[in-house]
Amino acid sequence: MTSDFVKHAQKLGLTFTNIDIFAEALTHRSYLNENVSVTGHHNERLEFLGDAVLELATTSFLFKKFPEKQEGDLTAYRAALVNTQSLAESSEALGVNDMLLLSKGEAKDNGRARQIILANAFEAITGAVYIDQGYDSAERFIATNIYPKIDAVVENRLWQDAKSRFQETAQEHRGVTPSYQILHEEGPDHDKCFTIGVFLGSEQISEGAGKSKQEAEQSAAHAALEKTGW
């Protein structure tokens, strides 16, 4: 299995002194719960670390790239760059979906919950690179896979509050204020996954997932804007 992880790392443009730390980054809690004879750790600690590295790196990048922007704008840009949807898209583009060690049940789920797993895996891989090779290497990984998105974020105004935008456009087009309902709530308290639907009256327009209710609502609103074309 070690050779598989070496190949996976190469596909991501990475090399590891300690390949076990990369294997840990790709191991979901559900896999160890289902395979009790397997030794090792799941990726949640690396995810915690990678989240902090991502925040520092993207903050520094935005601070330098937009010297004229104020703190509020920079915070909004950063949120758009490193939210669940963005990180999941980056993971999927890298092929991480096919590298993850998941339980049989999780492996079959290709819905919104998988977005959370993919986003968490991106953070965990970032954390693994940081542990194995230091900040500069981790920052290069982030620069390759995250920074190029900033032009689209600014051009398409993806940094704006999606809920506010969808409410304004829904009232304009339909005369209705959107409502949000929790469709699913999964995971332990420290690692929740919320799936929330956005409705216009009784019609569900879209749904979104996130680590918090607020993030899931924003994701649902963003999906609604894309679906309606408003």
DOLO-639953 format. One record per atom (N, C-alpha, C): x, y, z. Coordinates in steps of 0.001 Angstrom, whole numbers, plus 500000, padded with zeros to 6 digits. Example, Ala and Ser with C-alpha at 12.3 -4.5 7.8 and 13.67 -1.06 7.14 Angstrom:
# DOLO-639953
513190494310507800 512300495500507800 513200496700507800 512850497750507080 513670498940507140 512900500030507870 
# end
This chain:
# DOLO-639953
500821498797500000 500000500000500000 500866501268500000 502077501140500572 502973502300500604 503259502829499212 503449501894498263 503739502304496889 502571503076496287 501342502730496699 500166503470496218 500222504922496672 500600505124497920 500654506483498447 501775507286497790 502873506620497460 503956507299496746 503452507774495385 502691506926494688 502130507294493389 501108508422493531 500304508326494583 499316509382494825 500019510731495038 501066510716495834 501812511945496113 502400512520494831 502952511658494001 503531512101492741 502470512742491851 501271512179491868 500179512743491071 499839514155491532 500018514404492839 499750515729493397 500956516653493289 502061516139492703 503274516936492587 504034517049493890 503880516034494757 504489516067496081 505416514881496289 506409515052497134 507247513954497610 507343514090499127 507350512960499819 507370512971501273 508562512182501799 509231512762502782 510270512029503496 509631510912504307 508505511213504928 507740510241505701 506397510031505010 506305508981504206 505085508755503430 503905508424504338 504175507983505564 503091507635506486 502246508853506841 502864510029506879 502115511224507233 501140511582506112 501513511287504871 500604511498503738 499476510477503772 499806509234504113 498771508202504240 497750508594505300 498238509164506394 497339509623507456 496408510719506935 496930511607506097 496120512694505556 494971512182504690 495126511004504134 494113510435503242 493216509419503947 493388509256505244 492627508254505992 491489508903506764 490274508572506385 489083509096507058 488772508255508297 488213508896509294 487865508206510540 487041506947510289 486120507000509337 485228505868509075 485993504620508638 487118504809507943 487913503669507470 488498502900508646 489031503618509625 489610502959510800 488526502334511657 487368502959511734 486259502382512496 485792501067511891 485857500981510577 485403499765509882 486488498699509825 487749499122509825 488882498193509720 489698498279511010 489186497632512051 489775497779513388 491176497184513487 491536496295512566 492868495689512608 493944496594512016 493510497659511320 494453498567510688 495015499526511737 496327499626511777 496956500581512686 497144501920511975 497263502961512756 497451504285512168 496448505270512720 496454506458512155 495604507538512645 494766508097511502 493595508629511848 492790509315510840 493305510752510691 492712511482509756 493315512748509312 492841514007510039 492101513861511131 491488515047511725 492498515995512374 493567515454512974 494584516334513553 495311517101512451 495626516432511358 496287517106510238 495359518139509603 494081517834509573 493098518793509054 493113520068509893 493151519901511214 493203521035512137 494434521903511865 495564521252511673 496805521975511410 496766522641510033 496331521892509032 496288522422507671 495369523612507533 494284523621508286 493362524763508275 494082526038508698 494922525927509724 495663527100510213 496715527556509199 497378526601508555 498387526934507544 497718527621506352 496571527093505934 495812527693504835 495409529131505155 494951529345506368 494512530690506736 495678531669506709 496818531252507263 497987532136507265 498460532417505840 498571531373505026 499099531530503671 498195532413502813 496889532141502848 495975532926502013 495865534363502521 495950534552503822 495919535905504378 497122536705503895 498305536101503951 499519536770503494 499451537079502000 498968536115501222 498837536290499777 497919537468499445 496758537509500087 495790538566499808 496280539925500301 496942539940501442 497486541183501989 498457541826501012 499287541009500367 500280541519499424 499656541849498062 498680541042497637 498102541222496305 497177542436496231 496527542762497343 495552543853497336 495911544885498411 496977545650498184 497424546605499206 496419547712499481 495476547918498552 494515549006498726 493243548556499445 493056547259499612 491826546734500199 491866546766501723 490684546981502296 490562547021503747 490315545619504309 490375545522505629 490280544226506307 489004543464505948 487880544176505845 486617543514505550 486621542828504195 487159543512503177 487226542924501838 488167541720501821 489315541862502474 490287540772502496 489711539543503195 488970539771504259 488336538658504971 487332537945504078 486559538713503312 485568538128502408 486255537350501289 487340537885500739 488085537184499698 488627535862500237 489201535917501437 489776534699502029 488706533636502246 487547534049502745 486463533101502981 486050532406501685 486019533159500594 485646532580499303 486709531607498787 487968531886499082 489059531029498609 489124529701499351 488830529703500655 489076528507501463 487801527927502065 486646528250501501 485429527628502017 485336526177501550 484354525456502062 484228524026501782 484135523745500292 483328524512499588 483142524272498160 484444524446497390 485175525509497686 486435525770496989 487460524674497243 487627524285498500 488615523257498837 488213521906498258 486916521602498283 486446520337497710 486711520297496205 486487521414495523 486751521483494085 488235521263493796 489092521839494621 490534521662494433 490930520213494662 490373519597495689 490651518185495965 490218517303494799 489017517582494303 488491516765493206 489345516933491957 489770518146491681 490610518399490511 491937517657490605 492425517466491814 493685516757492030 493519515241492008 492287514772492021 492046513331492044 492049512725493431 491934513569494451 491979513080495833 490813512139496128 489705512350495463 488530511499495672 488859510021495505 489740509707494571 490099508309494299 491222507805495193 491792508678496010 492908508298496878 492480508031498317 491325508550498703 490900508503500096 490615507094500578 490962506834501826 490590505593502503 489328505875503298 488215505272502850 486905505512503441 486234504187503784 485265504234504679 484442503054504913 483625502773503658 483089501583503561 482285501225502387 481073502150502249 480478502504503390 479321503397503349 479680504783502865 480772505334503394 481203506673502980 481634506680501518 482249505583501069 482731505509499692 481582505570498688 480390505126499096 479247505117498194 478551506476498137 478802507312499121 478114508597499219 478826509634498361 478174510043497287 478750511068496412 478011512393496534 477254512555497608 476468513760497788 477246514872498443 476507515745499120 477105516924499731 478071516571500851 477815515447501543 478714515053502628 480118514786502100 480211514316500852 481519514057500265 482294515366500089 481601516457499856 482276517755499756 483060518060501025 482441517786502165 483103518038503447 484354517176503562 484229515907503204 485361514978503299 486499515436502397 486174515870501187 487201516320500247 487865517614500720 487075518520501257 487641519771501778 488555519482502965 488102518613503847 488921518240505004 490218517574504562 490142516758503509 491337516076503010 492350517075502461 491865518109501780 492789519140501276 493527519789502436 492799520110503495 493428520706504670 494430519734505293 494052518451505353 494934517454505954 496211517267505140 496087517269503826 497271517158502965 498184518364503172 497583519537503268 498363520750503548 499111520606504869 498424520095505878 499062519867507169 500183518855507088 499993517815506285 501022516783506120 502270517351505452 502064518168504425 503206518803503752 503955519707504735 503204520444505525 503828521337506517 504670520547507518 504129519447508037 504859518622509009 506103518012508378 505971517531507150 507057516795506506 508133517712505934 507726518869505405 508679519690504651 508728521154505058 507838521583505938 507874522960506403 506898523877505691 506867525120506169 505873526078505692 506036526425504215 507255526623503742 507460527057502359 506881526056501369 507076524767501633 506535523733500739 505014523701500807 504474523847502014 503020523869502157 502432525078501434 503114526210501532 502625527417500877 502671527275499363 503681526579498838 503743526344497389 502577525473496930 502219524476497730 501083523609497406 499795524435497363 499635525316498330 498461526190498373 498476527165497197 499648527722496908 499768528682495806 499368528056494477 499735526806494269 499422526114493021 497928525844492880 497287525485493986 495921524969493910 494830525926494376 495202526992495066 494193527903495614 494320529326495071 495511529877495075 495680531278494690 495122531618493303 495269530738492290 494770531112490958 493266531374490898 492530530978491925 491085531189491933 490694532638492224 491623533426492704 491266534752493204 490702535658492115 491193535548490890 490679536413489824 489197536151489570 488801534876489554 487387534541489351 486555534976490550 487115534856491744 486408535285492956 486069536763492869 487039537579492449 486821539019492368 485927539369491183 486216538786490031 485469539120488812 483995538749488935 483716537567489520 482333537084489622 481677537441490954 482385538249491740 481864538716493020 481462537560493936 482250536477493876 481965535307494703 482232535573496170 482922536669496449 483224537020497829 482044537643498542 481041538043497799 479878538665498417 479051537626499168 478288538088500125 477413537242500920 476331536654500006 476411535350499757 475494534705498817 474050534753499317 473854534630500626 472489534677501169 471834536025500893 472572537087501099 472020538423500855 471705538622499379 472626538164498523 472419538303497078 471198537525496629 471047536282497135 469916535468496697 468604536026497234 468625536565498442 467402537157498992 466956538338498150 467892539195497781 467547540369496973 466978539960495617 467656539004494963 467204538598493632 465909537802493679 465729536984494736 464491536210494866 463295537138495075 463486538169495876 462409539137496089 462109539907494807 463164540172494035 462986540905492783 462261540058491742 462658538767491619 462116537909490557 460825537206490962 460716536848492244 459560536058492672 458696536742493728 459217537805494324 458480538445495400 458405537601496652 459400536710496831 459409535774497962 460756535861498666 460735535781499997 461969535733500779 462372534274500979 463588533894500642 464018532494500791 463997532051502255 463756530762502455 463865530163503780 464835528996503698 465416528629504842 466438527588504890 466038526520505904 466210525262505497 465865524140506370 467001523129506399 467278522578507579 468283521520507702 467721520231507108 468409519669506127 467998518416505496 468680517219506152 469964517388506490 470732516317507143 471715516939508119 471998516202509170 473018516606510139 473767515342510543 475047515295510212 475825514074510419 477118514381511154 477697513344511761 479009513445512369 478971513807513833 480091513581514537 480196513935515957 480231515449516137 480077515892517365 479985517325517646 481195518105517139 482380517487517197 483594518206516806 483817518196515289 482995517444514553 483204517320513108 481855517175512404 480965518131512618 479629518079512052 479630518370510548 478664517796509874 478395518117508472 476909518442508365 476599519661508003 475213520092507846 474883520189506356 473718519658505979 473193519852504631 471896520624504754 471845521775504125 470704522678504269 470112522988502903 468792522971502832 468088523314501601 467578524737501658 467568525400500500 467000526745500411 465709526642499607 464653527273500130 463316527142499560 462740528516499209 461978528533498143 461124529677497822 459701529174497968 459044529549499054 457769528944499389 457994527481499727 457278526592499051 457437525153499289 458406524505498306 458923525279497354 459819524737496324 461275524790496782 461913523612496825 463343523597497140 464124523949495886 464956524985495999 465729525452494857 467065524721494758 467726524544495900 469033523881495900 469375523492497327 470550522914497494 471034522579498824 472537522798498885 473055522891500095 474484523101500275 474944522458501564 476244522182501645 476816521533502822 477886522414503428 478110522227504719 479149522990505397 479421522443506780 480518522910507365 480900522482508705 480069523187509774 479363524227509388 478457524932510279 477170525219509514 476115525558510253 474847525885509592 475009527107508699 475791528073509175 475982529301508393 476688529014507071 477724528176507129 478453527851505906 477580527061504941 476774526136505482 475877525348504630 474824526233503977 474316527212504706 473333528146504134 473952528972503014 475187529442503228 475873530201502184 476090529334500939 476473528077501166 476688527149500051 475391526911499286 474288526751500017 472986526539499381 472572527762498572 472797528949499142 472438530187498439 473273530352497175 474575530036497276 475451530127496106 474969529175495009 474598527943495398 474085526969494423 472781527455493805 471954528127494605 470689528655494096 470910529753493071 471890530612493336 472211531666492376 472681531085491055 473510530020491144 473985529372489915 472848528695489164 471962528026489894 470872527286489259 469856528221488588 469527529305489274 468535530219488725 469115531178487694 470434531399487781 471069532341486874 470773533798487207 470346534050488457 469999535417488866 471231536218489193 
# end
